[in-house]
Amino acid sequence: METIEVNRYECVSAEIRWTNEDGTPIDLTGRTLSVIEASPAALTQAVVTITDAANGEAELFIGRELARALGVGRVNWIRLAMSLGGACLDTTPTIWIQVV
C-alpha cells in the first residue's frame, strides 16, 4: 500500500483491500479486523470496518482527536490484522501515514 498523506489534524479515512497473492479479493465475511501495532501507540485505537466483505474491502478510520497524536512527516505507521480462526492472524505490511 502506498503512503496515506493527510494534513495536520485531519481525520484519516483510507480504503484497505485484502487480496490473495494473485490479486483476487479475500472474502472477509465472518472475519474480524483490528489494529495489531502502530506508532505512535495511540493509533491502536483506530477503527477498521469491513465495507464490502465479498470484495475484501475495509475502511481504516482515525478520528480527529486521535489524529492529534500523529507526528509531522512520514513517521507514523500502522499494521492491521485479520482473524483466520483460532489464534491465527494475517497481517498487513506497514501502512505509513505522512502528515504534511
SERO-4910 file (N, C-alpha, C, O; in steps of 0.05 Angstrom, whole numbers):
BEGIN
 pado doro    nc1    nc2    nc3   cac1   cac2   cac3    cc1    cc2    cc3    oc1    oc2    oc3
  Met    A     17    -24      0      0      0      0     18     25      0     39     25     13
  Glu    A      9     45    -14     24     70    -15     20     85     12      3     78     28
  Thr    A     36    105     16     33    122     39      8    138     38      1    149     18
  Ile    A     -6    139     61    -30    156     64    -20    183     72     -5    186     91
  Glu    A    -28    204     57    -19    231     62    -43    248     72    -64    248     59
  Val    A    -39    262     94    -60    279    106    -48    305    116    -24    307    121
  Asn    A    -65    325    118    -57    350    131    -58    347    161    -73    330    171
  Arg    A    -42    363    175    -42    362    204    -70    364    216    -85    381    207
  Tyr    A    -76    347    235   -101    346    250   -126    337    234   -148    337    244
  Glu    A   -122    329    209   -144    318    193   -150    289    202   -133    275    211
  Cys    A   -175    282    199   -183    254    202   -170    238    180   -164    248    158
  Val    A   -165    213    185   -154    195    165   -176    174    158   -186    161    175
  Ser    A   -182    172    132   -201    152    123   -188    140     98   -183    154     78
  Ala    A   -182    114     99   -169    101     77   -181     74     71   -188     59     90
  Glu    A   -184     68     45   -195     42     37   -172     22     38   -150     26     28
  Ile    A   -177     -1     50   -158    -23     52   -170    -47     37   -194    -53     41
  Arg    A   -155    -60     20   -165    -83      5   -148   -107     11   -124   -106      6
  Trp    A   -160   -128     21   -146   -152     27   -147   -170      3   -169   -176     -7
  Thr    A   -124   -179     -7   -123   -196    -30   -104   -220    -26    -87   -220     -9
  Asn    A   -109   -241    -42    -91   -263    -44    -66   -255    -60    -66   -233    -71
  Glu    A    -46   -272    -60    -21   -265    -75    -27   -261   -105    -12   -246   -118
  Asp    A    -47   -273   -116    -54   -270   -144    -71   -245   -149    -80   -241   -172
  Gly    A    -77   -230   -128    -93   -205   -132   -123   -208   -129   -137   -189   -129
  Thr    A   -132   -233   -126   -161   -237   -122   -169   -229    -93   -153   -233    -74
  Pro    A   -193   -218    -89   -201   -209    -62   -205   -232    -43   -213   -254    -51
  Ile    A   -198   -227    -18   -204   -247      3   -231   -240     15   -236   -217     23
  Asp    A   -249   -259     16   -275   -255     28   -272   -250     58   -263   -268     72
  Leu    A   -281   -227     67   -279   -220     95   -303   -228    112   -305   -221    136
  Thr    A   -322   -242    100   -346   -250    114   -339   -266    139   -324   -286    138
  Gly    A   -348   -257    162   -343   -271    187   -316   -265    199   -309   -276    221
  Arg    A   -300   -249    186   -273   -243    196   -274   -219    215   -293   -203    215
  Thr    A   -254   -217    232   -251   -193    250   -225   -179    241   -204   -192    239
  Leu    A   -227   -153    237   -203   -137    230   -196   -120    254   -214   -110    268
  Ser    A   -170   -115    258   -161    -99    281   -134    -86    275   -121    -94    256
  Val    A   -127    -67    291   -100    -55    290    -83    -72    308    -90    -76    332
  Ile    A    -61    -83    298    -44   -101    314    -20    -86    326    -12    -93    348
  Glu    A    -10    -66    312     11    -49    323     12    -23    308      4    -21    285
  Ala    A     23     -3    322     23     24    309     44     42    323     51     37    346
  Ser    A     52     62    309     69     83    321     59    110    310     59    114    286
  Pro    A     51    128    328     50    125    357     30    104    366     11     98    352
  Ala    A     34     94    390     18     72    401    -12     80    403    -29     62    402
  Ala    A    -18    105    406    -46    114    407    -62    105    383    -87    102    384
  Leu    A    -49    101    360    -63     93    335    -75     65    337    -90     57    320
  Thr    A    -68     50    358    -80     24    361   -110     27    367   -125      7    366
  Gln    A   -119     51    373   -148     56    377   -162     63    351   -187     68    352
  Ala    A   -149     63    329   -162     68    303   -183     47    298   -182     25    309
  Val    A   -202     53    281   -225     35    275   -221     23    247   -215     37    228
  Val    A   -225     -3    245   -224    -17    220   -251    -30    216   -259    -47    232
  Thr    A   -265    -22    194   -292    -32    189   -293    -45    162   -284    -34    142
  Ile    A   -305    -68    161   -309    -82    135   -331    -67    120   -353    -63    130
  Thr    A   -325    -59     95   -345    -44     79   -357    -61     56   -380    -56     49
  Asp    A   -342    -80     46   -351    -98     25   -337   -125     28   -316   -129     16
  Ala    A   -349   -142     45   -336   -167     53   -328   -184     29   -306   -194     27
  Ala    A   -347   -187     10   -341   -205    -13   -318   -196    -30   -304   -212    -42
  Asn    A   -313   -170    -31   -291   -159    -47   -266   -152    -30   -248   -139    -40
  Gly    A   -266   -161     -5   -243   -157     12   -237   -128     20   -214   -121     26
  Glu    A   -258   -111     20   -254    -83     26   -261    -75     54   -281    -84     65
  Ala    A   -245    -57     65   -249    -46     92   -240    -17     92   -227     -8     74
  Glu    A   -248     -3    113   -240     25    117   -224     27    143   -232     16    164
  Leu    A   -202     41    141   -186     49    165   -194     77    171   -193     95    154
  Phe    A   -203     82    196   -211    109    204   -197    117    229   -197    103    249
  Ile    A   -184    141    228   -171    154    251   -185    180    254   -182    198    238
  Gly    A   -201    183    276   -216    208    281   -198    231    288   -174    229    293
  Arg    A   -211    255    289   -197    280    293   -180    280    319   -157    288    319
  Glu    A   -193    271    341   -178    272    367   -154    253    366   -133    260    376
  Leu    A   -157    230    355   -135    211    353   -114    221    333    -90    216    337
  Ala    A   -122    235    312   -103    246    293    -84    266    305    -63    272    294
  Arg    A    -91    278    328    -74    296    342    -47    283    350    -27    296    354
  Ala    A    -48    256    353    -24    241    361     -4    238    338     19    230    343
  Leu    A    -13    243    313      4    239    290     27    260    289     22    283    292
  Gly    A     51    250    285     74    268    282     76    278    253     66    266    234
  Val    A     89    301    249     92    313    223    114    297    208    135    290    219
  Gly    A    108    291    183    127    276    166    117    247    162     95    240    169
  Arg    A    135    231    151    129    202    146    140    186    169    159    171    166
  Val    A    129    191    193    138    179    217    117    162    231    123    148    251
  Asn    A     93    162    220     71    147    232     65    122    216     66    122    192
  Trp    A     59    100    230     53     76    215     33     59    231     30     62    255
  Ile    A     21     40    217      1     23    229      1     -4    214      7     -5    190
  Arg    A     -4    -25    228     -7    -52    216    -33    -63    225    -41    -62    248
  Leu    A    -47    -75    206    -74    -87    211    -72   -117    211    -54   -129    200
  Ala    A    -92   -129    224    -93   -159    226   -121   -168    219   -141   -154    225
  Met    A   -123   -191    206   -148   -204    200   -147   -232    214   -128   -246    212
  Ser    A   -169   -238    229   -171   -264    242   -174   -286    221   -189   -283    202
  Leu    A   -160   -308    225   -162   -331    208   -176   -354    221   -178   -376    210
  Gly    A   -184   -350    246   -196   -371    262   -176   -381    282   -152   -381    277
  Gly    A   -185   -388    305   -167   -396    327   -150   -372    335   -161   -350    337
  Ala    A   -125   -376    339   -107   -355    347    -91   -344    324    -73   -328    328
  Cys    A    -97   -353    299    -81   -345    276    -90   -318    265   -114   -312    265
  Leu    A    -71   -303    255    -76   -277    243    -62   -275    216    -41   -287    211
  Asp    A    -73   -258    198    -59   -250    174    -55   -220    177    -74   -205    182
  Thr    A    -31   -211    174    -25   -182    179    -17   -168    154     -6   -180    135
  Thr    A    -21   -142    153    -13   -125    131     16   -117    134     27   -118    156
  Pro    A     29   -109    112     55    -96    115     50    -69    129     27    -61    133
  Thr    A     71    -55    136     68    -29    148     54    -10    130     61     -8    106
  Ile    A     34      4    140     20     25    126     29     52    137     24     57    161
  Trp    A     42     68    121     53     93    130     32    115    128     16    115    109
  Ile    A     33    134    147     15    157    147     33    182    148     46    186    168
  Gln    A     34    197    127     50    221    126     33    246    131     13    250    117
  Val    A     42    261    150     28    286    157     43    310    145     67    313    150
  Val    A     29    326    129     42    349    115     32    375    127     41    396    119
***
